[in-house]
Amino acid sequence: MTHVYRTTAASAALLAAVFGLAGCGDSEATGSPSTSVPAATGFNDADVAFATQMIPHHQQAVTMADLALRKATTAEVKNLATAIKAAQAPEIEQLSGWLTSWGKPVPTPNEHSGHTMTGMMSPQEMDDLNKATGSMFDRMWVEMMIKHHQGAVAMAKTEQATGKDTASVALAAKIQTAQTTEIATMQRLLGRLPTA
């Protein structure tokens, strides 16, 4: 009987110590309690905003990539479009999965949604791109995709600075690295494309 009591008391002391330490979160490091989502969830409002905004941003990039695969006249533009689509389509699924697991709504695909976000093309710009042909299309597509990527890089930097979910922050770092490299590639390509 005494043995059972000692084991129970020891277990209770261990649990108290574990839960006592669990209460020591990152809110003490900042000197103020967290007002966002509780620490146990592992994500914050910045993570939700990143996923919610990056989904339509990526959807537009995939739409633009599909357009380039149909209309581009240079292999370099088509190769870029293929790479962009291959990278961003799976990321849309990943971001959507996170929002679902967090109990947050997933943005529905809409050609015109989010066009006020950094780097997003307006409906008029997308219409102009769709109407362009030949080398004019190639140049317009590259110019727009540079702007589009710059917007994604800015969003990724914000997530890295303010996000909490480690997977979201890691994806943001990956996006920043990949799209910064693609921006440099597109800027070099732009110098080789005809102006008219």
N, C-alpha and C positions, 0 to 999 in steps of 0.2 A: 504494500500500500504506500509506504514511504517512497519507494522507488518510482512509482507512477506519479506521485505528487512532485518529486524533484524533476522528472522528465517534463511534466506539464509546465512547471514553473520555469524551467530552462528554455523551453520552446516559447513560452510567452515573453520571456526577456529578450530572446533572439528576435522575435517578431516586432517587439516594441523598438528595438534598436534599428532594425531594417526600415520600418515605417517612419521612424524618427529621422533617419538619414534621407529617406525618400522625400521628406518635406523640404529638404535643403535643395532648392532648385536654382535656376539661373536668375530668378527674381531678386534673390538676395545680393547677387553680384552687381546688379544695377542700382540697388538701394531703394527700389520701389516695387510694389507688387505688380504683376502682369495684369493688364486689363483686356488682353485678347483671349484667344482660346486657351483653356487650361493646358498646362504642360504635359499632362498625360496623353493628350491627343497627338503631340509631336508636330503640329503645323500651326501657322498663324494666318492672319488676314493677308499678309504680303504673299504667302504661298498661294492662297486662293486667288488673289488678284493676278498673279503671274500666270497660273494655269488658265484662268478664265479669259485673259487677254491674249495669251499666246496661241490658244486654239484657233480663233478666227484669223489671227495673223498668219499662222502656218497654213490654214485652209486657203487663204488668198494666194500664198506662195505656191501651193500645189496647183491651184487653178492657173496661175501664170505659167508654171512649168508645163502643164498640159498644153497650154496655148503654144508655147515655144516648141514643144515636141511636134506639133502639127504644122507650124508656120515658119519656123526659123530657117534661114538659108545657109547658115554656117554650122559646121560640125561642133565647133567650140561652144556655141550657144546651146545646141541640143545636148551636148555632154553635161554642161552645167545644169540644164533643166532636169536631166535624168538624175544627177547627183542630189539636187535640191529635193526632188520628189522622194527619192529613196531615203533621205535623212528625215524629212519632216512628216511624211505620212505616218510612220510608226510613232513619232513623238506626239502626234495628235491623239493617238490611241492611249499612249502612256499618260498624258495629261488628263484625258477624259476619265481614265481609270482612277486617278488620284482624286479628282473632284467627286466621283461617285463614292469612293471609300470614305471621303470626308463628309458625306451627306450634303454636298453642295450641287447646285444645278450645273449641267454641262451645256455650254452654248450650242445652239442648233446651227447647222450650216446655213448660211445666208450670204449670198454674194455681196450684199451691201452692208452687212453688219460690221461694226467696228472700224469703219473707214476714217474715223476721226483719231484713231490711235496713231502714235508715232510710227511713221514709215508706211502706213497703210495707204493704198491707192484709193482715190475717190471713185465712185461709179463712172464719172466722166472720163477719168484717166483710164480705167479698165475698158471702157467703150472705145476710146481712141486707140488703145493698144490692140484691141480686137480688130479694128478697121485697118490698121497699118499693114503694109506688105513689104516683102523683099528686105533689102538692107536697112530700110527705115524701121521695119519691125524689129530687126535684130538690135539696132542701136537703142530704140525706145525701150525694149525689154531689158537690156542690160542697165540702162540708166535707172529705170524703175526698180529693178531688183537690187541695185546698190542702195537706193533710198530705203527699200523695204528691209534689207538686211541691217542697215544702220539703226532702224527702229527696233529690230529684234535684239541687237547688241545692247542698246540702251535699256530695254526691258530686262535683259539678262543681268546686266550690272546692278540694277535696282534689286532684283531678287537675291543676288549674292550678298548685297549689303544689308538687306532687311528680312530675308526669308529665314525660316526656322527648320523646315523639313529638309533633312540632309539630302534626300533623293532629288528634291526640287532644286536645291542649291547646286548640286552636282550637275543636273541637267542644264541649268543656267550657265554654268562654267563651260560645259561642252558646247552649247549653242554659241556662246561668245567666241570661243576659240575657232570653231568651224566656220562661222559666218564672217569673222574678221579675215580669215584666210580667203574665203570666197570673195569678199569685197576687194581684196588686193588683186585677185585673179581677174575679176570683172573690170577693175580699173585699167589693168594692162590690156585686156581685150578691147576695151573701149577705144584705146589709142590706135588700134589696128583696124577698127571697123570704118567703113565709108561714112562720110557725114551726110550724104544725101542718097 
